[in-house]
Amino acid sequence: MDEKKSGIPGWASKPFKDFIDDVEHMGQLLEMSIRGVSMIQAIPQATTVLADMKNAASEEQTRMKLAEAEKHAAFAKREVENGFPILHANAATSLWSHLEATIRLFLARWLENEKSSLDIEPIQKMRVKLGEYERLQGEDRYFFILDRLEQELTAPLKWGVNRFESILALFGLSGEIHEKTQRDIFELNQVRNCLMHRAGRVDRRFADACPWLKLEPGQKFQVSPASVSRYFGSVMRYATEIICRIGDRFGTDMSQHRKAMAESALKVE
């Protein structure tokens, strides 16, 4: 999005530009990793053919190379058959972390640059230790305020987009979100917590929170390629929605972008 034409200041757009670049990089790395591991399955056959051409099939070095290639090929075959569970689990947890960090950075920048935002009632009523605040410099001061604000709103206890919308609402930056986008991000949040805090083992809370997944407490949860694709799509649509809200605040016509986003959401329903 062109900043000069949109009127959105750089400090507001930069966190989301970086986020989009990071998510694109993450997606490309995931795709290339899957392709690379999949290709390893063909190496033993190629190694055998090459050894036969050189009449070296009986040499010790060749046998060692072939044994190593077969070991790697067996591993690759298992990964392909199982759907690359670790790669997709890492992608899901990283995606949530990037989304959370991006919105927090944007909010800190908002507090820093939109001085009237400090006049809202929850901040004016906030109790802080002045000495602790005074020791901080620059951006750290605004993260300090944001941390206290989140505690006041118990935002960390909220799930999915509500984790962010509760704070965005204070600055007039909340809004409607497509139902599927909400559910996918809620699910991503639950999946992230299961992977990070339960080592991927489903508990009753996760099973009850996402009944559409039909999980049983105690089972090992595996993030599927299709799920990761859903998460990527919904997270990008949510980020786009926030960018549109920012554009609205700075007097930019975002109707064309919202129309495109709505059409995109309909295609994946």
N, C-alpha and C positions, 0 to 999 in steps of 0.2 A: 504494500500500500504506500503510495507516494505521500510523504509527510507534508510537503509544501502544498499539495493540492487538498489534502484531507484536513489540514489545520490541526492535526493531533501533534502535540509537542513531542520531541524526541524522548524526553524522560518518561513519558507515558507509554510510548509505543515500543521502546527498546526492549523491555523485559519480554514482550510477546514475540518480537522479531527473533530474539535469541532462543526463545522457547521453540518456535517453529523450526528454526535451524537445527536445534538439538534433537527434536523429535524426528525430523527427516533423516538426520545422521543415524539415529538409533534404528529407524526402520531399515535403512540401507545396510547397516552392519548386521542386523538380524537376518536379512535376506541373503546376504553374501556368506554369512557363517553357515546357514543351512545348505546353501549350494556347495560350499567348500567341503563340508563334512560328507554330504551325499556323494560327491565325486570320489571320495577316498575308497568307496566300495569297488571301484574298477581297477585300483592299483595292483592287487595281487595278480590278476590276469595279465596286465601289461608287463609286470616284472617277470612272470613266467615266460611269456612270449619273447621278451628281450634276451633272457638267459638262454633259451633254446637257440635263438639266432646266433649267439656267441659261443654255443656249445659249453656253457658255463653252469648248467643246471646242477651239476654235482659239486661245484666248488663251495667250500664252507661259507665264504662271504656272501655268496648268492643265497644260500639256504637261510642264513641269518636275516638277510634283507627281506626274503619272502615271508619268513615267520613273523617278522615285525609288521609287514604290510598286511598279512592276514589278520593279525591281532587288531590293527587299526580298522581294517575293513569290517570285522565283526562288531566292533564298537559302533562304527558308523551305521551299520545295518540295524542295530538295536535302537539307535537314536531316531533313525528314519521311521522305523516301525512304531516307536512310542510317541512320535510327534515332537521330538526335541523339548522335553519337559523343562529342563533347567534353563535353556535359552529363553523360552517363552515366559517362565516364571520371573527371570531377571528383567525381561522387557516390561512385564506388568508392574513390578515394584518400582522400577526406574521411571516409568511413565507417570505413576501417581506422585512420586517424589518431585519430579520436574514440574508437574502442574501445581503442586502445593508451594514449592519454592518460588515459582514465577508469580503467582498471585500475591504471595507475601511481599516479594520485592516490589511489585507494582504498588501495593498499598503503602509500603514504607515511603516510596517515592511520592505518592499522592499526599501523604502527610507532610512531607518536606516541601513540596512545591505549591500545593493548594493550601495556603495558610488559613483560610476560613474553615478548613476541615478540623482544625484544632479547637474550634469553638463549639463543636457538638457537645451536647450534655454529658454523654458517658465519659468523654475525655476531661471535661471541666470538673466532673465529680470524682475523677480518679485519684486514688491515694497512692502516692509514690514517695520513696525516700529521696529527698532532694540531693543528698550527697551522692547517692548511687547514680542518679541521673546526670549530675554535673560532671562526674568523672568520664562520662561517655562523650565521644566526639562524632560529628557528622551524621552519617547514615545510621550509626549504631543507636543514636538517640531515638530515631523514629521506629526502629525495630523494638526498642525498649517500650515505647508507647503502644505499639501494635501488640506486643506480647501481653501487656497488662490489659489491653482492650479485649483480647481473645479470652483471657481469664475471666473478665467480667461477664462476657457473653457465653462462657463455657463452650466456645467454638470448637475446641479440640474434642469435645464429647459428641459433637454432631457428625453425621455421616454424609458421604457423597458431596454433592454440590452445596448442601446446607452448611457444610463446614465453611464455605466461602461466602455464600449468599448472606449469611447473618451479619457479616462485617461489611460487605459491599453495600448492603441496604442502608447502613448508617450514613453513607456518602452519596446516596441517591444513585447507586450503580447496580442495583439488583434488577431483576426482571423475570419474565416468563422464560421457561426452558422446556424444550421438547421432551415429552414424557419418556421416549426411548433413551434420549441422551441422559436424562436424570437417572434412569434405572441402570444404564451401563456404567456410569461413573460411581453410583452407589455400589454396584457389584465389584467394580475395580477396587474401591476402598476396602471392602470386606475381604476380597482376595488378597490384597496387599497385607492386611493385618493377619490373615491366616498364615501366609508365607513367612512373615517376619516374626510373629509372636508365637506361632504354634508349629513351626517347622513344616507347614503344609498339611498338618493334620486337622481335619474338620472337627469343630466343636459344635455344641448345641446352638450357640448364639449365631454362628455362621449359617448353619443349616436352616434355622428359623428365619433369619434375615433375608435369605435368598431362596425361597421355596421353589422358584422356577428352575433352579439347578438340580433339584431332587437329590440332595446330598444326605448322607447318613453320618452322624457323629462317629468319629473314630477312623473314618476312611481317609486315605491319602489323597489329597486334592491335586489334580494336574491341570495346569492352564493349557487349554487347547489353542492351536493356531487360529481357529475361527474366533475364539474369544478375544485373543490379542488384537485381531483385526478390528473387532467391534470396539474395543477400548480405544484404540488409536483414533478411529473415526469419530467417536463421541467426544473424546477429549479435545480433538481439534475443533469440532463444532462448538463446544462450550467456550473454548478460548476465542473463537471467532465472534461469538455472541458478546463476550466481554469487550472485545475490541470495538464492536459496533456500539455498545453502550458508551464507551469512552468517546467515540466519534460524535454521538448525539450530544454529549455534554459540551463538546467544543464546537457545536453548530455545524457539523458535517452531515450531509445527506447520506445515510447508510442504507437506504431502502433497497438499493440494487444488491448490496451484499447480503442483506437479510433474505431477500427473495431467493438468491442463489443457495443460501444455507437451508432454507425451507425445502427447496426442491431436492437438495442433497439428502435431507433427512427422510423425505418421502421415498426415495429410491432404496433405502436400506430397511424400510419397515417390513 
